[in-house]
Amino acid sequence: MKLRLWAAFGALFAQGVAWSAESGSASSHRDLSRCRAGSVDACYDAIRWSPRDPGLLVALGDGLARAGRPVDAIRNYRRAAAISPNFPGLSAKINALDARLNAKHAPPRTATPVVANAKPAAKYTNAAPESESH
């Protein structure tokens, strides 16, 4: 009797594992297509299923760049480059985001040119000169 119960439980468990593996595969394909369409959350889900796929990492980087998160995008691009150094267009994406970040952090230019021998501007105060008494 116990043997039959365990056999039935084993058969049900095996079916459940097969069902969950199929549903995981279906959801990973759905996440992959949504990731390539630009959904950052779907990219994170798809990367959970396939963490060493450079295409997913690049798609995540593209989504993060569009979302205004260039530092996170560069990090994912570099992860993809470590996995697949010859991925097409990856170095151009990294260079473009680096240039954009460096332009943001550059010191602002002054509006007026600095003249070397210019006289200092006159100081105006309401105080009377020391020679005058109050």
C-alpha positions in Angstrom: 0.0 0.0 0.0 2.8 2.4 1.0 4.7 1.5 -2.1 1.8 2.4 -4.4 1.4 5.7 -2.6 5.0 6.6 -3.1 4.9 5.5 -6.7 1.8 7.7 -7.3 3.4 10.6 -5.5 6.6 10.2 -7.5 4.6 10.2 -10.8 2.7 13.4 -9.7 6.0 15.0 -8.7 7.6 14.1 -12.0 4.7 15.6 -13.9 4.8 18.8 -11.8 8.6 19.2 -12.4 8.0 18.7 -16.2 5.1 21.2 -16.1 7.2 23.8 -14.3 10.1 23.4 -16.6 7.9 23.9 -19.6 6.2 26.9 -18.1 9.7 28.3 -17.2 10.8 27.9 -20.7 7.7 29.6 -22.1 8.1 32.5 -19.7 11.8 32.8 -20.5 10.9 33.1 -24.2 8.2 35.6 -23.5 10.7 37.6 -21.3 13.3 37.4 -24.0 11.0 38.9 -26.6 9.8 41.6 -24.2 13.4 42.4 -23.2 14.4 42.9 -26.9 11.4 45.2 -27.2 12.8 47.3 -24.4 11.3 46.3 -21.1 13.9 46.5 -18.4 12.0 44.3 -16.0 11.6 41.6 -18.6 15.4 41.8 -19.2 16.1 41.2 -15.6 13.7 38.2 -15.7 15.2 36.8 -18.8 18.8 37.2 -17.5 17.8 35.2 -14.4 17.1 32.3 -16.8 20.1 32.8 -19.0 22.7 35.0 -17.1 25.6 34.4 -19.6 23.7 35.5 -22.7 25.5 38.7 -24.0 22.5 39.6 -26.2 20.3 39.9 -23.1 22.9 41.9 -21.3 23.2 44.3 -24.3 19.4 44.6 -24.5 19.3 45.4 -20.8 22.0 48.0 -21.3 20.0 49.5 -24.1 16.9 49.7 -21.9 18.8 51.2 -19.0 20.4 53.8 -21.4 16.9 54.8 -22.6 15.7 55.0 -19.0 18.4 57.5 -18.2 20.6 55.2 -16.2 23.9 55.3 -18.2 26.1 54.0 -15.4 24.0 50.8 -15.0 23.9 50.5 -18.8 27.7 50.7 -19.1 28.1 48.1 -16.4 25.9 45.6 -18.3 27.6 46.4 -21.6 31.0 45.6 -19.9 29.6 42.3 -18.6 28.5 41.4 -22.1 31.9 42.4 -23.4 33.6 40.1 -20.9 31.5 37.2 -22.1 31.7 38.0 -25.8 34.5 40.4 -26.6 33.7 40.6 -30.3 30.0 41.4 -29.9 29.1 43.8 -32.8 28.7 47.5 -31.9 29.3 47.0 -28.2 32.4 49.1 -27.9 30.7 52.0 -29.7 27.8 51.9 -27.2 30.2 52.0 -24.3 32.2 54.8 -25.8 29.1 56.9 -26.6 27.8 56.6 -23.0 31.2 57.3 -21.5 31.5 60.5 -23.6 28.0 61.5 -22.6 28.9 61.0 -18.9 32.2 62.9 -19.2 30.4 65.8 -20.9 28.0 66.0 -18.0 30.8 66.1 -15.4 33.0 68.6 -17.3 33.4 72.0 -15.6 31.1 74.7 -17.0 32.7 77.2 -19.4 32.7 80.9 -18.3 30.5 83.2 -20.3 33.1 86.1 -20.4 36.7 85.7 -21.4 39.3 86.3 -18.6 41.6 89.2 -19.4 45.1 89.0 -18.0 45.8 92.7 -17.0 42.3 93.9 -16.3 41.8 96.4 -13.5 39.8 95.1 -10.5 36.2 96.3 -10.4 35.6 99.3 -8.1 34.1 98.5 -4.7 31.2 100.5 -3.7 30.2 100.7 0.0 27.9 102.9 2.1 30.7 103.4 4.7 32.3 106.8 4.9 36.1 107.0 4.3 38.2 106.9 7.5 39.2 110.6 7.1 35.6 111.7 7.6 34.1 111.7 11.1 30.6 110.9 11.9 
